[in-house]
Every structure is written in structure tokens, then in C-alpha cells.
Amino acid sequence: MNHSEAATIFNKNEKKVNWHDKALWFVRHKRDKSAHSVEGWEELRNLGQGIKAHTLSNLDNYLIQFEENALKNGVQVHWAQDGDEHNRIVHSILKEHNAKKVVKSKSMLTEECHLNPYLEADGIEIIDTDLGERIVQLAKETPSHIVLPAIHKTKEEVDELFQEHLGTKPCGGDPQYLTGEARKHLREKFVNADAAITGVNFAIADTGGFVVCTNEGNADMGAHLAPVHIACMGIEKIIPKQEHLGVFLRLLARSATGQHITTYSSHFKKPRKGTKMHIVIVDNGRTEQLSRPDFRASLQCIRCGACMNTCPIYRRSGGHSYDATIPGPIGSILSPGKDLTKHSSLPFASTLCGSCSDVCPVKIDIHTQLYKWRQIITKETKQPYVKVMSMKMMGDIFSKPTKFEKVGKVARWSLRNLPKGIINSKPNVWGKERDLPSGPVESFDEWYKNRK
Amino acid sequence: MNGIKTENKMSSRDAILSRIKTNKPDLLELPIINVDVFADSRNIVDEFVLKVEVSGGHVIKASTTDDIFNQINTMFPEGKVKYTTLENTAAFNTVDFDTFKSQKALENLDVLVLESDLGVAENGAIWIKDTTLPMRVLPFITKHLIIVINQTQLVPFMHQAYQKIATEDNDFGVFLAGPSKTADIEQSLVIGAQGALSLTLFLR
């Protein structure tokens, strides 16, 4: 199913779509308020962009340095070329420690690699411990947003899920009660876990340490209680020095939720006494994206989700309509690099308004890249017949001024005089949900020539 | 790990690194952080208090350690399991972590009082490092977290905080802002997710 078909399904529940749209726009507003309170915010974005771009241009050396320091810290380092190898490595570490019960904090990378089903197939219990992720896990769904995984769920739906799986009482969707019950349920999982898996927000080359950010404290509850901690990271999570965290931690939460910093920004360097710490460094298509000059800046992403909250398409189509681990504008420039055919509709799920690029804390030119993917996709994948023909016709009209003028005249007259039934007839998809404006008497060209 | 696994690991490592080497762009310059461009006219203490409160914490101005512990005892009269790392306050402790056997028992910790030597005004974050903790999990697993900090240990921005941290060697450390929280159910903010239910900050 392509994006617009999936979005049509999401749009059947108008009330829910309106709520989704408004909720995310509210988060976007919080982001603005928070960002505008920072003196030198644009300079901060410039630094974020500059540090990330520099890092990508020297990524191999920084990864080597990171590995060297992590090993010195007593951390074991593993390398995975793809999702499969990542899953095999994590599985073998768990087997080595005879771990049957695993708690996991949010990691989009492990979602990307489909780690959960891989481990579950071997009878390992893996519990997502971020509340939003636990909700979607219980619902057997995937996150629809990278920061707000369950934004597509109503509180009543969560209420029902918890009654079914956690044995809670019906509460009319009371968030306080439901969160409290989730706390009890998850704390029981934390204290009994054999191993903890976390993602990595930033990995620091010059210390070999890494930082994990959460609001719920779930990464820390997992990692500090279990005897084994496995941290999974994409190769692009590296930053050169610890002082650069000053830039990125100032940008991340403000861009994500409008908070000035997440509740917990945990700096892991060495395993605690008597326990093991592993880091799995994953490529899974990232080095290929690095080879594309037009698209490599997408690897600067720090996964704040600001581009999703601001996107008029995302807000009205929902994260699941993208059918990709990372939805929204940033996902639409990352996904085609992995599978051009499967994700060929995503770069078209945009108005190219550029708001995503404006809010991006590391200044990725997201909407320019969306446009560039369109050029490639149109050439390399089969386009619908109607689209090909109409583009050809439009191209012909636009290239011939006399023809353009004639067609314009007919179109303006038609919009003024033909009945709606004809104007909005089936071939005109623009007339499906809206009325076209009444045609003006003069064209711009005529107005310009006749002006006094 | 056996020899075969190590060999596989090496080959993936080398394959990834060599692909990066081939695919990366020409070296770009690393920008230098000029902290001066971020300077604003805000008062550090006022800003810090404001931001701790924005993040869901309570701030109480205090003078002496005795004063602080008197207030804590009134705040949590029902607290049975209590622990502090502050000096000369051992009478407050009801547990001794050196003898702790089961992790489950840690869940009963009601009140934990810690000291921090670094707070950040721009976001209300407080630095806690593991050299000051008997166990890393404590500030997260405790029901109520209390932190004592001196006004003189506040810095305006994260940049200055990292300048200070650069002089230390910590195996683990956390910037902590407020109690644990979530808005994952319909964007309604709920204080008290998986970590501490409350954060009280004594500023002296």
C-alpha cells in the first residue's frame, strides 16, 4: 500500500485525525517557545550541523577512536553490517549470559533491525519499557512516532489494552492511574531482568562513553539493575568530544518536546562492578547513504522528531501510513535509500513547504532532499499512467506560451461556468475533498499588461 | 568468545570501516564553540530555580544541614527506608547498602538524599556522578529524591557544565532534571513514571 492509500484509511476517523493534528501542532508550539528562549539558538543549530557534518567526514577514524576508548573502559565492542548480524550478536550475548528476561528502553535501531521477534522466536521475553513503546508492544503494533510512539492511540484504547494485558480496572482512560499501573508492571520487570538493552543518543569518541536520554528513567532502571547491559547504536551516533554534548543536549529535548532537557541524560562509560557492558555498532545501509552526496546529510539526524510534529502531511496522515521504522519527513529521505521501490511514495508525501528543514536542530535540508528523491524515483520506478501522461501534457503546455495562454483561457472560463459536477468529476482528484476557486476573468499576464 | 566469532567480528568491523573510508566526503572543519554568543542577562540562581520548577521539581532555599534534615523529616513522616550520602548525617539512614543482598529490596527505598556539586541554570539539570553513589540505580529507584546543592555550584549553560566535568573521570554520571515523567497517554503529563516520583531540591 502506498502512503496516500494508507493515509486515506487513517483519515476515515475524522475526530481522531483532528486530535492527532492538534496534539502534534501543540508539541511544535512548545518547541518554538523553548527554542526562542535560548539566546543564540541559530548559532547552536549551526554548531550542531557543523559538528555532525565534520564527524561524518571523518567517521571511520572517530569510530576507531571510540572503540579503542570503550575497550579501555572494559566495554566489549561488536560490529554489525546489517540488521541480521545485529540480531545475531545481541542474541549470542544473551545466550552467553543465559538471559531469558530482557528489558529494553527505546531504541529505533532495534526496531529497524526487528530485534524483538528475532529474540522472541528463541523464547526470550523482551519487554519494551518506555510507556509508549510498551503500549504499542501490547497492541502488537509499531511506534508511529520516534519520540511519541503511541501518539496514534486514544486513552480509551490504552485503558482497554491494560485491562486485557495488565489486569487493570476500567478507568475511563485516566492517564494518572494507567501510568501508575504501568510503573508497577514495569518495575517488576526491571528487578527481575537478566539483561538490559538500550539505544544510544550520542557516543563520544574521545571518552568511549555514550549518553542515553529518557524522561521516564526506564533506561537507567534497566541498565543499573541487570547484570548485562547491551547498548545498540548506528554508526552515525558518534560525536568527537564530550564538550559537544553541550551543543546536542541543548538542542535535542527543546526540539523534541519543548523541554529544556530530558529528565535523565545518563552518561555511561564503564560497567559497574561485577557486570558486563556491550556496545553493538551497526551499519545497516548507513555507509551506502554516506556515499550519496545529495542525501548523506540525513545521517546528521539526532532523532528529535521535530520534523514530524511540524509536517502538515505527517500530522494528518499518522506515522503508520509511512510503513517505515522512521516515519515523517526524515524517514522519507532515509527510507528510499534502503528500498527505493517499497518506499517510492514517501518523498511525495510532502508539500515541500520546508517547515521540516526550518525546525531541524542540525539543519538537514530535508525538503530539498525530498525533492531530489522525487527526481530519482520518477526516473527509476514505474509511475502511474495518468501521472505520466498528465505530466507530459503539463510539460508541453508550460513550454509553449501561446498554448499556455489558450489553455488558461479555457480553464478560467470553465471554472466560472461549468457545473460543479463536471469540474469535480472523477479524473480531477483535486476536487475530491475541496471546491476549486472560481476562475478569474483576467490572467496574470493580461492584468500585468493592462495595469496603469 | 571462540576464534571463529572473533574472526567474523573483525571482518564486519573492517568492512564497515573501509566502506566509510571510501564513501565519506572530503574532510570538513570541526567548528569551535564560542560560548559568548549564548550569554544572556538572566540571573543564574533565579533561572535555575525557575527551570527546576518547570521540570516538575520543588525548590526550597535552606541554610544549614540541620535545617534541611528537619524539613525532610516533616515532609516524609511516613518514609520508613531512608538513606543519605551527606556527611555527618548517618543518623538519618535506616539502611546500609553494603549489606544489601536482593535488588528487589531496593524498591522499598522511600527517601534518598544526595548532594550535587553542579547545577545548570538554563535547564535545571543537576549532575550526579557515581563516585558519590553507593549504587548507580539509587536516584532512579527511590520513591522520593532530594538533592542538596550550593548556589555557588551553579553554571549558566551546559557548555560550562561540560568544562567542569572534563576535569573529572566518572564511570557513570547523569544530568537529572525533575522527577521521572511521561506524556505517552494522549499527551497528558504524568509525574512519576518508572523513576523517582518526586524531586525536591535544597538550595543553600
Interface residues (C-beta under 8 A of the other chain):
Chain A: A23 F26 V27 V38 E39 G40 E43 L44 N46 L47 G50 I51 A53 H54 L56 S57 N58 L59 D60 L63 I64 E67 N73 H78 W79 A80 Q81 E85 S92 E96 T129 D130 L131 G132 I135 L148 P149 A150 I151 K153 T154 K155 V158 G173 P175 Q176 L178 T179 G180 A182 R183 L186 R187 F190 V191 N215 E216 G217 N218 D220 M221 H224 L225 I235 P240 Q242 E243 H244 L245 G246 V247 L249 R250 A253 T257 Q259 H260 I261 T262 T263 Y264 S265 S266 H267 F268 K269 K270 R272 I281 D283 T287 E288 L290 S291 P293 R296
Chain B: M1 K5 K9 S12 R13 A15 I16 L17 S18 R19 I20 K21 T22 N23 K24 P25 D26 L27 L28 E29 L30 P31 I33 N34 V37 F38 A39 D40 K51 V54 S55 Q103 K104 L106 E107 V120 E122 N123 G124 A125 D130 M135 R136 V137 F140 I141 F157 M158 H159 A161 Y162 Q163 I165 A166 N170 D171 F172 G173 V174 F175 L176 A177 G178 P179 S180 K181 T182 A183 D184 I185 E186 Q187 S188 V190 G192 A193 Q194 G195 A196
